[in-house]
Amino acid sequence: MRQVSSWGRLNAASHEVVSVNDPAQIACQIARKPHGIAHGNGRSYGDVCLNPDGVLWHTIGLNHFVSFDPSTGRLVCEAGVLLRDIQRLVIPRGWILPVTPGTQLVTVGGAIANDVHGKNHHVLGSFGDHVKRVCLLRTDGQSIECGPQDKADWFAATVGGLGLTGIIVDAEIQLSRVAGPWLDTDTVPYANLDEFFKLADESEADWQHTVSWLDCLSVGGRGLFMRGNPADAGVRPEPKGRKRTMPIVPPVSLVNPLSLRAFNMAYFHLKKWRAGRAIAHYESFFYPLDNLLEWNRMYGPKGFFQYQSVVPRDVGQDATQAMLTEIARAGEGSFLAVLKTFGDRQPVGMLSFPRPGVTLALDFPNKGLRTQNLFERLDVIVGEAGGRIYPAKDARMPRSLFEAGYPNLSEFMKYRDPGISSGLSRRLMGN
Amino acid sequence: MAEHCARLWVQGKSVDLTLVGRDAERIARVAADLRVRSPESEIRVTQSDFLDPSAIRNTVDGIVAQGVVDIVLIAHGSLPDQAECQDNLEVCRDALEINGVSPLLFAEAFAKHMGNANSGTLALIGSVAGDRGRKSNYVYGAAKGMVTRYAQGLQHRFAGTGVKVVLIKPGPTDTPMTSHLKGQGPKMASVEDVAQQITTAIASGQATLYTPGKWAVIMLIIRHLPNFIFNKMEI
């Protein structure tokens, strides 16, 4: 047994960890140790990748490429391969992962199981939109090959399926063409949500990537809107990519009202001062926090929650404003507040999080009941707006909100593997 | 460990690499991965028995016949359960053979060719466990100690020639061999970092490498502890 936490570091429950390293042996291994959940790089925030007092099938050893065709951009790899390793392999050859989340330190299996999205959702959808085939291994030993055309129902259940339909062993991904590692970027400060939505609408047609940092301590909702397009910027010296590590877990959270106010003020004004066009490397534009290793320790020994919701576009501005007001009233603030509009696209998976609308992601240090009470008030706003919460980030949403937000849940349940269970599945699906 | 060294060797370069393994399916999987990482490289696979001297001789002769060998890395091994080794002499013998005898036979077969060519680097993976026997893993330690003594002899034999012999002594490293131990003791080193240090040591022909470096200091102390202290330690 071993203590394992997820990225939010809310608890360290004991798990029996089974390393699955060899595709040929997984069936045997999971038959010997059933009722587990696949666990990749552990970058989801809550309990979707945990199974307290149960079994974890650790898949990070499934880290082999299987094939790559540089003429078509089709890549086949095992599920434990990190997105970072794919990017580093294919970008010099003129290809890139079409969709990546805000960290590249996640596995392919995790990216599919959580159907992750990126800054270009309005153009290219979510990760699952570019997966052409998945090899799924069920705990009864059955192997299912599925894709958007082939056994499409299994595919729709598995993409965004939170690891509950089987173990993803390998996958085939369609990459996109790219000229190089550089992006033409533009940073635009905005003073309030009106300006944000105007910028978002204006930018969708001309910019592939859009995202914004929000100063949630400000009254009106000021922030910085960042947009980017792949650029052919020739050969330039690559950034050094110096890694720093948060060396210890501080006894208390370093994120508190005082530090937050100072940080947000400094960040906003520094960036505002340097606003405008720039050429940026993809790693610093897409994955700004990846060079600060173990940044999650910053929140101290009690860990932190992330609250990410999406609400439909027509009520998006009111709901976002209401949430910001609620957070301000609670005297809370979030260090990483990210606001982004999703494009008008149908989700790939039955339980995929992205849907047309606007998504707000917020980090909060865990202050126990106080934090829970705030979340309950935010839940009401999300629920009334007809929105939903992102399971990959969640450790606490009530079952009712999950059921209301994911209308395909009952259809999904038909595809669940009875030999798989996670902290999240027991909390939100009863088993 | 060897696989991660291979990933570094093929990164951005065109190399000729032959993988030798016991399980054909597993080496095919590693080879496919390396071919994706470096399409311009030539990756060959050879399956061999690891305990039969004539099979080892044939395998090595076959590899050498394909061209001059610059670098050999002998990295196979398996971590036995110490208690089982004490109870079951067959398990004990198997552990000694696969971790001690087998790497030596491979090395000896390559050494002959490298001596004739008067060039090449021969690297062997020993272990910090081979520096001093201790109750928790002395069977494995004995086999790795044999590798250490053997590498010393080989270094003596090839001193002043064009052949370099590198002995690598990793501390506990996060690999499939140790995955069941993860989280039980101090944090294990990442295999990527260890592989990076191994390839650097091989490139420079360093005689002995402790990786991560702190193990050189730790083992210096452990080796010199007097028995009356050492014997009281639960290690």
Interface residues (C-beta under 8 A of the other chain):
Chain A: R2 Q3 V4 V17 S19 N21 D22 P23 A24 H58 G61 H64 F65 V66 S67 F68 P70 C77 L89
Chain B: E25 R26 R29 V30 A32 D33 V36 R37 P39 P176 S179 H180 K182 G183 Q184
